[in-house]
Amino acid sequence: MKKTATLIGIFICLLTYAQPIKKHIAIIPEPVSIKQGSGTFILPSSVMIEAGSQPALKQVIAVLKDRFSVATGRNVLVSTTAPNATIRLVLGKRKEDTIGEEGYHLLVNAKNIVITAEKPAGLFYGVQSLLQLFPKEIESKSLIKNVKWEAPVVEITDVPRFGWRGLMFDVSRHFFTKAEVKQFIDDMVRYKYNLLHLHLTDDEGWRIEIKGLPKLTEVGAWNVKKTGYFGTFSAPTPEEPNNYGGFYTQEDIKELVKYAKDRFVNILPEIDVPGHSLAAVVSYPELSCTPEANTYRVRSGEEIMDWSKGAPPIALVDNTLCPANEKVYEFLDKVMTQVAELFPFEYIHVGGDECPKNYWEKTEAIKQLMQREGLKNMEEVQSYFEKRLEKIVESKGKKFMGWDEILEGGLAPSAAVMSWRGMEGGIEAAKMKHDVVMSPTTFAYLDYMQSDPIMEPHIYASLRLNKAYTFEPVPDGVEAKYIKGGQANLWTEQVYNMRHQQYMTWPRGFAIAEALWSPKEKRNWNHFFARVEKHFERFDVAEMKYAPSVYDPIFTPSITAGNQLKIELGKEVEALTIHYSFDNSFPDKFYPTYTEPLIAPKDAVMLKVITYKDNKPVGRMIAMPLTELRSRVGKK
């Protein structure tokens, strides 16, 4: 009997051992349904793609051809009819389908791959998921040898939760070229974003050609190049040349719109008025309420606002268009006419945020406007401006959208609101039955610091990856039908180049992508972060930059009753171990492991920390002065 039991046990062990180990699937954003089978698909030496001849499939096919030939060295062919196709792209609706214009079915078996969708966009997103099933080396821009090019057998059904899945790219504070905007689009579509919000105008530059208003780009697109911390620069002196900037010609814009459309991305243009308009005012001083506007220069990053009393700020120079000046509305009519012709998307974003009112308060023309129109305060003055601008935008066949400040003083009747000051503005607008896009600072501002301030380009707030992952676009008590979706915003005051843009966007861009695409009930931090780490590896192969900040510890200092410095070290990733030193040497895994709050030795000056995961260093070496920690005690 014992012998029989032993033999059965051995048989079970052998049977278990013989079962193929299922490959970990790490798709971002998480699909609606994944059914993994056993076995794998092996990419053959010659890859045949079967696809229709529709023009909209051109880019879908181009992505497949590029990714399945460059890194693998495979020969990739395309045919409209190929009975033995390696990859089949099928357009058509199945009887049971409810996947809409962007949903897809992806079937990988041992012999071939089939992607089915109702519309070309669905096929495009199916391709993005397919690529994430293959080894990370598929991201290489050159041939990689000795890789087993295989994907797990799997059936995926997927459909986005929201139709508006946006990223905002501020190209005004620092100018990014047409090629760089294309790169931004290429990066975002990998994670199924479909809306690029271009912030085209601000105090630092006017970035779009408007025919008949040449000074907007001859003057308004250029400032003095400065290096350091934006917002603290010295004011430009008369002899310093306006040598930094740039703009997009109308032909550039048409090219970008087409490039985006081919990748199933809409571009939302933003012309930020009446505040944030210094570049326009410098170009055409007659648009201002303030006579000395003709002495102003386009901002280079010097201080022009006093935020000590909160928002709205007190302007040190008048960066607003004048609501009492009829020339302003003639100007805006000309601008919106051309913007509407260039951008086919249904909305034009008109800003409306952070508009200082102190110059308006002392302007005689504004006082006369208030008396004539029965306006009680400056918020109603801005509301008057917004309602007139809304009529201009609508006269061009477009819908009107602005930041949540447009709620103040009365909301324009058909306006849509982009809620940035938390969720409150969006909640208020939705309850008033206005369409809303959620892009709150609390979850979706990609310019915020991702780690401790000692490690990041300094800005006034932080947003760590685990907080971004908790973004829920539909707040309790709000009708979901009024929430069009959401987006993450990358303001570029402290972003000078594309490498740093990538660092700021990813991995928090993964978190927002998943909040906007995946079912709410599938949200799981540990599962998400396991996939993020796989995508870090893919980014390494692709030579894309990302922030490793999630591995950095969180410092919480306090003072004991005996005036000793007490330091707690938190972490976003539970599996990390934190190693530290107070003796000015550089810790590694052989140094003490953090297990409880630390008491700084009496004469120590520096705490150094590093994090490990799976016995390997993953965090950055952080040198934290103890004086810095003492200075933070009691601060939020």
C-alpha positions as CSV (number, residue, x, y, z in Angstrom):
1,M,0.0,0.0,0.0
2,K,2.8,2.4,0.9
3,K,4.5,1.5,-2.4
4,T,1.4,2.2,-4.4
5,A,0.9,5.6,-2.6
6,T,4.5,6.5,-3.3
7,L,4.2,5.6,-7.0
8,I,1.0,7.7,-7.3
9,G,2.8,10.6,-5.6
10,I,5.7,10.4,-8.0
11,F,3.3,10.2,-10.9
12,I,1.5,13.3,-9.8
13,C,4.7,15.2,-9.3
14,L,5.9,14.2,-12.8
15,L,2.6,15.2,-14.3
16,T,2.7,18.6,-12.5
17,Y,6.3,19.1,-13.6
18,A,5.4,18.3,-17.2
19,Q,2.7,21.0,-17.3
20,P,3.9,24.1,-19.3
21,I,4.6,27.1,-17.1
22,K,2.2,29.8,-18.1
23,K,3.9,33.0,-19.2
24,H,3.1,36.1,-17.0
25,I,0.8,38.4,-19.1
26,A,1.6,42.0,-18.4
27,I,-0.6,44.2,-20.6
28,I,-1.1,47.9,-19.7
29,P,-3.9,49.0,-19.5
30,E,-5.4,45.8,-18.1
31,P,-7.9,44.2,-20.6
32,V,-11.5,43.5,-19.7
33,S,-11.1,39.8,-20.1
34,I,-8.0,37.5,-20.4
35,K,-8.4,33.8,-20.8
36,Q,-4.9,32.2,-20.9
37,G,-4.6,28.7,-22.4
38,S,-1.7,26.3,-22.5
39,G,1.1,26.5,-25.0
40,T,2.7,29.2,-27.0
41,F,2.7,30.8,-30.4
42,I,6.1,30.8,-32.1
43,L,6.8,33.5,-34.6
44,P,7.8,31.9,-37.9
45,S,10.8,33.1,-40.0
46,S,8.4,34.6,-42.6
47,V,5.4,36.4,-41.2
48,M,2.3,36.9,-43.4
49,I,-0.3,39.5,-42.4
50,E,-3.8,39.3,-43.9
51,A,-5.6,42.6,-43.8
52,G,-8.1,44.6,-45.8
53,S,-7.2,47.4,-48.1
54,Q,-9.0,50.2,-46.2
55,P,-6.8,53.3,-45.9
56,A,-7.5,53.4,-42.2
57,L,-5.6,50.2,-41.7
58,K,-2.4,51.6,-43.2
59,Q,-0.9,52.6,-39.9
60,V,-2.1,49.4,-38.1
61,I,-0.2,47.4,-40.7
62,A,2.8,49.7,-40.5
63,V,3.1,49.1,-36.8
64,L,3.0,45.4,-37.2
65,K,5.5,45.4,-40.1
66,D,7.9,47.6,-38.2
67,R,7.8,45.8,-34.8
68,F,7.8,42.2,-36.3
69,S,10.7,42.9,-38.6
70,V,13.2,45.3,-37.0
71,A,13.9,43.5,-33.7
72,T,13.3,40.0,-35.0
73,G,14.8,40.1,-38.4
74,R,11.7,38.3,-39.8
75,N,10.5,38.8,-43.3
76,V,7.0,40.4,-43.1
77,L,4.6,40.3,-46.0
78,V,1.0,41.7,-46.3
79,S,-1.8,40.3,-48.4
80,T,-5.6,41.0,-48.6
81,T,-6.1,37.2,-48.9
82,A,-3.8,34.7,-47.2
83,P,-5.4,31.4,-46.1
84,N,-2.3,30.5,-44.0
85,A,-1.7,34.0,-42.6
86,T,0.4,34.3,-39.5
87,I,-1.6,37.3,-38.3
88,R,-5.2,38.1,-39.5
89,L,-6.8,41.5,-39.1
90,V,-10.5,41.2,-39.4
91,L,-13.0,44.0,-39.5
92,G,-16.6,43.1,-38.8
93,K,-19.2,42.8,-36.0
94,R,-19.9,39.5,-34.4
95,K,-23.4,38.8,-33.3
96,E,-22.6,38.9,-29.6
97,D,-20.4,42.0,-29.9
98,T,-20.8,45.2,-27.8
99,I,-17.3,46.4,-28.1
100,G,-17.9,49.6,-30.1
101,E,-15.4,51.6,-32.1
102,E,-12.4,51.0,-30.0
103,G,-12.9,47.4,-28.7
104,Y,-11.2,44.3,-30.0
105,H,-10.9,40.6,-29.7
106,L,-7.4,39.1,-29.7
107,L,-7.0,35.3,-30.2
108,V,-3.5,33.8,-30.0
109,N,-3.3,30.0,-30.6
110,A,-0.4,27.8,-31.4
111,K,-0.8,28.3,-35.2
112,N,-1.7,31.9,-35.8
113,I,-3.1,35.2,-34.4
114,V,-6.5,36.7,-35.1
115,I,-7.5,40.3,-34.2
116,T,-11.1,41.2,-34.7
117,A,-12.7,44.6,-34.3
118,E,-15.7,46.6,-35.5
119,K,-13.5,49.6,-36.5
120,P,-9.9,50.1,-37.5
121,A,-9.2,51.8,-34.1
122,G,-10.0,48.5,-32.4
123,L,-7.5,46.7,-34.5
124,F,-4.9,49.3,-33.7
125,Y,-5.4,48.8,-30.0
126,G,-5.5,45.0,-30.4
127,V,-2.0,45.3,-32.0
128,Q,-0.7,47.3,-29.0
129,S,-1.9,44.5,-26.7
130,L,-0.4,41.8,-29.0
131,L,3.0,43.5,-29.0
132,Q,3.0,43.4,-25.2
133,L,2.6,39.6,-25.2
134,F,5.9,39.2,-27.0
135,P,9.3,39.4,-25.2
136,K,10.6,42.8,-24.2
137,E,13.2,42.7,-27.0
138,I,10.4,43.4,-29.5
139,E,10.8,47.0,-28.4
140,S,14.4,47.2,-29.8
141,K,15.2,49.6,-32.7
142,S,17.8,47.1,-34.0
143,L,18.1,43.4,-34.6
144,I,18.2,41.2,-31.5
145,K,19.5,37.7,-31.9
146,N,19.0,34.6,-29.7
147,V,15.6,35.5,-28.5
148,K,12.7,33.0,-28.5
149,W,10.0,35.1,-30.3
150,E,6.9,33.6,-28.7
151,A,3.6,34.7,-27.2
152,P,1.3,32.8,-24.8
153,V,-1.9,31.2,-26.1
154,V,-4.6,33.6,-25.0
155,E,-8.0,35.0,-25.8
156,I,-8.6,38.6,-24.9
157,T,-11.8,40.7,-25.2
158,D,-11.3,44.3,-24.5
159,V,-13.2,47.6,-24.6
160,P,-12.4,51.0,-23.1
161,R,-14.3,52.3,-20.1
162,F,-14.2,56.0,-21.3
163,G,-14.1,57.5,-24.7
164,W,-11.9,60.5,-23.6
165,R,-8.5,59.2,-22.7
166,G,-6.2,62.2,-22.8
167,L,-2.7,63.5,-22.2
168,M,-2.1,67.2,-22.2
169,F,1.3,68.4,-23.5
170,D,2.3,72.0,-22.7
171,V,4.3,73.2,-25.7
172,S,4.1,76.8,-24.7
173,R,6.3,77.0,-21.5
174,H,9.0,75.2,-23.4
175,F,8.7,74.7,-27.2
176,F,8.8,71.2,-28.5
177,T,9.3,70.6,-32.3
178,K,6.9,69.0,-34.7
179,A,9.0,65.8,-34.6
180,E,8.9,65.7,-30.8
181,V,5.2,66.1,-30.7
182,K,5.0,63.1,-33.1
183,Q,7.2,61.2,-30.7
184,F,4.8,62.1,-27.9
185,I,1.9,60.7,-29.9
186,D,3.8,57.5,-30.7
187,D,4.5,57.0,-27.0
188,M,1.0,57.6,-25.8
189,V,-0.8,55.3,-28.3
190,R,1.1,52.3,-27.0
191,Y,-1.0,52.7,-23.9
192,K,-4.3,53.4,-25.8
193,Y,-4.6,57.1,-25.2
194,N,-6.7,58.7,-27.9
195,L,-6.7,62.4,-27.1
196,L,-3.7,64.8,-27.3
197,H,-4.5,68.2,-25.6
198,L,-2.0,70.7,-27.0
199,H,-1.5,73.8,-24.7
200,L,-0.6,76.1,-27.5
201,T,-0.5,79.6,-25.9
202,D,0.6,81.0,-22.6
203,D,2.8,83.8,-21.1
204,E,5.9,82.2,-22.4
205,G,5.0,81.7,-26.0
206,W,2.4,81.7,-28.8
207,R,2.9,78.5,-30.7
208,I,0.5,78.6,-33.7
209,E,0.6,80.6,-36.8
210,I,-2.5,82.9,-37.3
211,K,-2.6,84.5,-40.7
212,G,-3.2,88.2,-40.6
213,L,-1.7,88.4,-37.1
214,P,2.0,87.9,-37.9
215,K,3.3,89.4,-34.6
216,L,1.9,86.5,-32.6
217,T,4.7,84.3,-34.0
218,E,7.2,87.0,-35.0
219,V,7.2,88.4,-31.4
220,G,5.1,86.2,-29.2
221,A,6.8,82.9,-30.0
222,W,10.2,84.0,-28.6
223,N,11.8,84.8,-25.3
224,V,15.2,84.9,-23.6
225,K,16.6,81.5,-23.0
226,K,17.2,80.8,-19.3
227,T,18.5,77.8,-17.4
228,G,17.8,77.0,-13.8
229,Y,14.5,76.9,-11.9
230,F,11.7,78.3,-13.9
231,G,9.7,80.9,-11.9
232,T,12.9,82.2,-10.2
233,F,14.8,83.5,-13.2
234,S,15.9,87.1,-13.3
235,A,13.9,89.5,-15.5
236,P,15.4,89.8,-19.0
237,T,17.6,92.8,-19.5
238,P,17.3,95.0,-22.6
239,E,20.5,93.6,-24.2
240,E,19.4,90.0,-23.8
241,P,18.1,88.7,-27.1
242,N,14.8,86.8,-27.6
243,N,16.6,83.7,-28.8
244,Y,14.5,80.8,-27.6
245,G,11.2,79.5,-28.8
246,G,9.4,78.5,-32.0
247,F,6.0,77.9,-33.4
248,Y,4.0,75.6,-35.7
249,T,3.0,76.8,-39.1
250,Q,-0.4,76.0,-40.3
251,E,1.1,73.3,-42.5
252,D,2.8,71.9,-39.5
253,I,-0.5,71.7,-37.7
254,K,-2.2,70.0,-40.6
255,E,0.7,67.5,-40.6
256,L,0.4,66.8,-36.9
257,V,-3.4,66.5,-37.1
258,K,-3.0,63.9,-39.9
259,Y,-0.2,62.1,-38.0
260,A,-2.5,61.8,-34.9
261,K,-5.5,60.8,-36.9
262,D,-3.6,58.0,-38.6
263,R,-3.0,56.7,-35.0
264,F,-6.6,57.2,-33.9
265,V,-5.8,60.3,-31.8
266,N,-7.7,63.5,-31.8
267,I,-5.9,66.8,-31.1
268,L,-7.7,69.3,-28.7
269,P,-6.2,72.8,-29.3
270,E,-6.1,75.1,-26.3
271,I,-5.9,78.9,-26.7
272,D,-5.6,80.0,-23.1
273,V,-7.5,83.3,-22.4
274,P,-8.1,85.8,-20.9
275,G,-5.3,85.1,-18.4
276,H,-2.0,83.5,-19.4
277,S,-2.0,85.7,-22.4
278,L,1.2,87.7,-22.0
279,A,2.7,86.5,-25.3
280,A,-0.4,87.8,-27.2
281,V,-0.4,91.1,-25.2
282,V,3.3,91.6,-26.0
283,S,2.6,91.0,-29.7
284,Y,-0.5,93.3,-29.7
285,P,-0.5,95.6,-26.7
286,E,-3.8,97.2,-27.7
287,L,-5.5,94.0,-26.5
288,S,-4.6,94.9,-22.9
289,C,-6.4,97.0,-20.4
290,T,-3.1,98.4,-19.3
291,P,-1.2,101.2,-21.1
292,E,2.2,100.1,-20.0
293,A,1.7,96.7,-21.8
294,N,3.7,98.1,-24.7
295,T,6.8,97.9,-22.4
296,Y,6.3,94.2,-21.6
297,R,8.3,91.2,-22.9
298,V,7.3,87.6,-23.4
299,R,8.0,85.8,-20.1
300,S,11.2,83.7,-19.8
301,G,10.4,82.3,-16.4
302,E,10.8,85.3,-14.2
303,E,8.2,85.9,-11.4
304,I,5.1,87.7,-12.8
305,M,2.5,86.6,-10.2
306,D,2.2,86.9,-6.5
307,W,0.6,83.7,-5.1
308,S,1.0,84.6,-1.4
309,K,-2.8,85.1,-1.0
310,G,-3.7,82.0,-3.1
311,A,-5.7,81.9,-6.3
312,P,-6.5,83.9,-8.3
313,P,-3.0,85.4,-8.1
314,I,-2.1,89.1,-7.9
315,A,-0.5,90.0,-11.3
316,L,2.8,91.9,-11.2
317,V,2.4,92.5,-14.9
318,D,-1.0,92.5,-16.7
319,N,-1.1,89.2,-18.6
320,T,-4.8,89.4,-19.5
321,L,-6.8,90.3,-22.5
322,C,-9.2,93.1,-21.7
323,P,-12.9,92.0,-21.5
324,A,-14.0,95.7,-22.1
325,N,-12.1,96.0,-25.3
326,E,-14.0,95.2,-28.5
327,K,-10.7,94.7,-30.3
328,V,-10.2,91.6,-28.1
329,Y,-13.3,89.9,-29.5
330,E,-12.3,90.8,-33.1
331,F,-8.9,89.3,-32.4
332,L,-10.4,86.1,-30.9
333,D,-12.8,85.7,-33.8
334,K,-9.9,85.7,-36.2
335,V,-8.0,83.3,-34.1
336,M,-10.9,80.9,-33.5
337,T,-11.8,80.9,-37.2
338,Q,-8.4,79.6,-38.2
339,V,-8.1,77.2,-35.2
340,A,-11.4,75.7,-36.1
341,E,-10.4,75.2,-39.7
342,L,-7.1,73.5,-38.7
343,F,-8.4,71.1,-36.0
344,P,-11.3,68.8,-36.9
345,F,-11.9,67.8,-33.3
346,E,-15.3,68.9,-32.0
347,Y,-14.0,71.0,-29.1
348,I,-11.8,74.1,-28.7
349,H,-10.3,74.6,-25.2
350,V,-10.2,78.3,-24.2
351,G,-8.4,78.1,-20.9
352,G,-9.9,80.5,-18.4
353,D,-7.7,79.5,-15.5
354,E,-5.8,81.6,-13.0
355,C,-6.9,84.9,-14.4
356,P,-5.7,87.8,-12.2
357,K,-8.2,90.6,-11.7
358,N,-6.2,93.3,-10.0
359,Y,-5.5,95.2,-13.2
360,W,-9.1,95.0,-14.2
361,E,-10.2,96.4,-10.8
362,K,-8.5,99.7,-11.5
363,T,-9.4,100.0,-15.2
364,E,-12.0,102.6,-16.1
365,A,-13.2,100.7,-19.1
366,I,-13.9,97.7,-16.9
367,K,-15.9,99.8,-14.5
368,Q,-18.0,101.2,-17.4
369,L,-18.5,97.6,-18.7
370,M,-19.8,96.5,-15.3
371,Q,-22.2,99.4,-15.1
372,R,-23.4,98.9,-18.6
373,E,-23.9,95.1,-18.2
374,G,-25.0,95.0,-14.6
375,L,-21.9,93.0,-13.5
376,K,-21.4,92.9,-9.7
377,N,-17.8,91.6,-9.4
378,M,-14.7,90.6,-11.3
379,E,-15.9,86.9,-11.5
380,E,-18.9,88.2,-13.5
381,V,-16.6,90.2,-15.7
382,Q,-14.8,87.0,-16.6
383,S,-18.1,85.3,-17.1
384,Y,-19.2,88.0,-19.5
385,F,-15.9,87.4,-21.4
386,E,-16.4,83.6,-21.5
387,K,-20.0,83.9,-22.7
388,R,-19.0,86.1,-25.6
389,L,-16.1,83.8,-26.4
390,E,-18.4,80.8,-26.3
391,K,-20.6,82.4,-29.0
392,I,-17.5,83.0,-31.1
393,V,-16.4,79.4,-30.7
394,E,-19.9,78.0,-31.5
395,S,-20.1,80.2,-34.6
396,K,-17.2,78.3,-36.0
397,G,-19.1,75.0,-35.5
398,K,-17.1,74.0,-32.4
399,K,-18.0,73.2,-28.8
400,F,-16.6,75.3,-26.0
401,M,-14.4,73.9,-23.2
402,G,-12.5,75.5,-20.4
403,W,-10.8,74.9,-17.1
404,D,-13.1,74.8,-14.1
405,E,-12.7,78.6,-13.4
406,I,-15.3,79.2,-16.1
407,L,-17.9,78.0,-13.5
408,E,-17.3,81.2,-11.5
409,G,-19.8,84.0,-12.1
410,G,-22.1,81.8,-14.1
411,L,-21.3,79.0,-16.6
412,A,-21.8,79.5,-20.3
413,P,-24.9,77.5,-21.3
414,S,-23.4,74.7,-23.4
415,A,-19.8,74.7,-22.0
416,A,-17.9,71.6,-21.1
417,V,-15.6,71.8,-18.1
418,M,-12.2,70.3,-17.6
419,S,-11.8,69.9,-13.8
420,W,-8.3,70.6,-12.6
421,R,-8.6,72.0,-9.1
422,G,-9.5,68.6,-7.6
423,M,-12.7,66.9,-8.5
424,E,-15.0,69.6,-7.1
425,G,-15.4,71.7,-10.2
426,G,-16.3,68.6,-12.2
427,I,-18.8,67.5,-9.7
428,E,-20.5,70.9,-9.7
429,A,-20.5,71.0,-13.5
430,A,-21.9,67.5,-13.8
431,K,-24.7,68.3,-11.4
432,M,-25.5,71.2,-13.6
433,K,-25.7,68.7,-16.5
434,H,-22.6,69.9,-18.2
435,D,-20.1,67.5,-19.8
436,V,-16.9,67.0,-17.8
437,V,-13.4,65.8,-18.3
438,M,-11.6,65.0,-15.1
439,S,-7.9,66.1,-14.9
440,P,-7.4,66.8,-11.2
441,T,-4.1,67.9,-9.7
442,T,-4.7,65.4,-6.9
443,F,-4.2,62.4,-9.3
444,A,-3.3,63.5,-12.8
445,Y,-0.7,66.3,-12.8
446,L,2.4,64.8,-14.3
447,D,4.6,67.9,-13.7
448,Y,4.4,67.2,-9.9
449,M,7.4,65.6,-8.1
450,Q,7.3,61.8,-8.0
451,S,9.6,61.3,-5.1
452,D,11.2,63.2,-2.3
453,P,11.9,66.9,-3.2
454,I,15.6,66.3,-2.7
455,M,15.5,63.9,-5.7
456,E,13.3,65.8,-8.1
457,P,13.2,69.1,-10.1
458,H,11.4,71.2,-7.5
459,I,7.7,72.1,-7.9
460,Y,5.1,73.0,-5.3
461,A,3.5,69.6,-4.9
462,S,4.1,65.8,-5.2
463,L,2.2,63.0,-6.9
464,R,3.5,59.5,-6.4
465,L,2.6,56.5,-8.6
466,N,0.4,54.8,-6.1
467,K,-1.7,57.9,-5.6
468,A,-2.1,58.4,-9.4
469,Y,-3.3,54.8,-9.6
470,T,-6.3,55.6,-7.3
471,F,-7.7,58.1,-9.8
472,E,-11.4,57.5,-10.2
473,P,-13.0,59.8,-12.9
474,V,-16.6,59.2,-11.7
475,P,-17.1,60.5,-8.2
476,D,-19.8,59.1,-5.9
477,G,-23.1,60.9,-6.4
478,V,-22.4,62.0,-10.0
479,E,-24.2,60.7,-13.1
480,A,-21.6,58.8,-15.1
481,K,-23.1,60.0,-18.4
482,Y,-21.8,63.5,-17.8
483,I,-18.2,62.3,-17.3
484,K,-16.6,62.0,-20.7
485,G,-13.4,60.6,-19.3
486,G,-10.2,62.1,-18.0
487,Q,-6.7,63.0,-18.8
488,A,-3.2,63.6,-17.3
489,N,-1.6,67.0,-17.7
490,L,2.1,67.6,-18.3
491,W,2.9,71.3,-17.7
492,T,6.4,72.0,-18.9
493,E,7.7,74.9,-16.8
494,Q,10.5,72.6,-15.5
495,V,10.6,70.3,-18.5
496,Y,13.2,71.4,-21.0
497,N,13.6,68.3,-23.3
498,M,12.0,65.1,-24.4
499,R,14.1,62.8,-22.2
500,H,12.8,64.6,-19.1
501,Q,9.3,64.6,-20.6
502,Q,9.4,60.9,-20.7
503,Y,10.7,60.7,-17.1
504,M,7.8,62.8,-15.9
505,T,5.1,61.0,-18.0
506,W,6.0,57.4,-17.3
507,P,5.1,55.4,-15.2
508,R,2.3,57.7,-13.9
509,G,1.0,57.7,-17.5
510,F,0.5,53.9,-17.1
511,A,-1.7,54.5,-14.0
512,I,-3.9,57.1,-15.7
513,A,-4.2,54.9,-18.9
514,E,-5.5,52.1,-16.8
515,A,-8.0,54.3,-14.9
516,L,-9.4,55.4,-18.2
517,W,-9.5,52.1,-20.1
518,S,-9.8,49.2,-17.6
519,P,-12.9,48.2,-15.6
520,K,-13.0,49.8,-12.2
521,E,-13.4,46.5,-10.5
522,K,-10.1,45.2,-11.9
523,R,-8.1,47.9,-10.1
524,N,-5.4,46.2,-8.1
525,W,-2.2,47.9,-7.1
526,N,0.0,44.8,-6.6
527,H,-1.1,43.3,-9.9
528,F,-0.6,46.7,-11.6
529,F,2.9,47.3,-10.2
530,A,4.0,43.8,-11.2
531,R,3.1,44.8,-14.8
532,V,4.8,48.2,-14.5
533,E,8.1,46.5,-13.7
534,K,7.8,44.4,-16.9
535,H,7.2,47.7,-18.8
536,F,10.3,49.2,-17.1
537,E,12.2,46.4,-18.8
538,R,10.5,47.1,-22.1
539,F,11.4,50.8,-21.8
540,D,15.0,49.9,-21.1
541,V,15.1,48.0,-24.4
542,A,13.4,50.8,-26.3
543,E,15.8,53.3,-24.7
544,M,12.9,55.3,-23.4
545,K,13.3,57.1,-20.1
546,Y,11.1,56.6,-17.1
547,A,11.1,57.6,-13.4
548,P,12.2,54.9,-10.9
549,S,10.8,57.1,-8.1
550,V,8.4,54.5,-7.0
551,Y,11.4,52.7,-5.4
552,D,12.4,55.7,-3.4
553,P,11.4,55.7,0.3
554,I,9.1,58.3,1.8
555,F,10.7,60.3,4.6
556,T,8.5,61.4,7.5
557,P,10.5,63.3,10.2
558,S,9.4,64.2,13.7
559,I,11.0,65.4,17.0
560,T,10.9,63.3,20.2
561,A,10.2,64.6,23.6
562,G,14.0,64.6,24.1
563,N,14.5,66.8,21.0
564,Q,15.9,63.9,19.0
565,L,15.2,63.6,15.3
566,K,12.9,60.6,14.6
567,I,12.7,59.4,11.0
568,E,10.1,57.0,9.5
569,L,10.7,55.5,6.1
570,G,7.6,54.5,4.1
571,K,7.5,52.8,0.8
572,E,5.1,52.4,-2.1
573,V,6.2,48.8,-2.9
574,E,5.9,46.4,0.0
575,A,8.5,44.0,-1.3
576,L,11.3,46.6,-0.9
577,T,14.0,46.5,1.8
578,I,15.5,49.8,2.8
579,H,19.2,49.9,3.9
580,Y,20.7,53.0,5.5
581,S,23.7,54.6,7.0
582,F,24.4,57.6,9.2
583,D,28.2,57.5,8.9
584,N,28.5,59.2,5.5
585,S,29.3,55.9,3.8
586,F,27.3,54.4,1.0
587,P,24.9,51.7,2.1
588,D,24.2,48.4,0.2
589,K,22.4,45.2,1.2
590,F,25.0,44.4,3.8
591,Y,24.1,47.6,5.8
592,P,21.3,47.7,8.4
593,T,17.8,47.1,7.2
594,Y,15.1,49.5,8.2
595,T,12.5,47.8,10.4
596,E,11.4,50.6,12.7
597,P,11.6,54.4,13.0
598,L,15.2,55.7,13.2
599,I,16.6,58.0,15.9
600,A,19.4,60.1,14.3
601,P,22.7,59.9,16.3
602,K,23.5,63.1,18.1
603,D,26.3,64.4,15.9
604,A,25.2,62.8,12.6
605,V,24.7,65.1,9.6
606,M,23.5,62.8,6.8
607,L,21.2,59.8,6.3
608,K,21.9,57.8,3.2
609,V,19.4,55.2,2.0
610,I,19.0,52.7,-0.8
611,T,16.3,50.2,-1.6
612,Y,16.6,46.6,-2.7
613,K,14.1,44.2,-4.2
614,D,14.8,40.5,-4.7
615,N,18.3,41.0,-3.4
616,K,19.0,43.6,-6.2
617,P,19.3,47.4,-5.8
618,V,16.3,49.1,-7.5
619,G,16.2,52.5,-5.7
620,R,18.5,55.4,-6.1
621,M,21.1,56.3,-3.5
622,I,19.6,59.2,-1.6
623,A,21.7,61.4,0.6
624,M,19.4,63.3,3.0
625,P,20.8,66.0,5.2
626,L,19.4,65.8,8.7
627,T,19.1,69.6,8.7
628,E,16.7,69.2,5.8
629,L,14.6,66.7,7.7
630,R,14.5,68.9,10.8
631,S,13.3,71.8,8.7
632,R,10.3,69.7,7.5
633,V,9.0,68.8,11.0
634,G,5.5,70.1,11.4
635,K,5.1,71.0,7.7
636,K,2.6,69.3,5.5
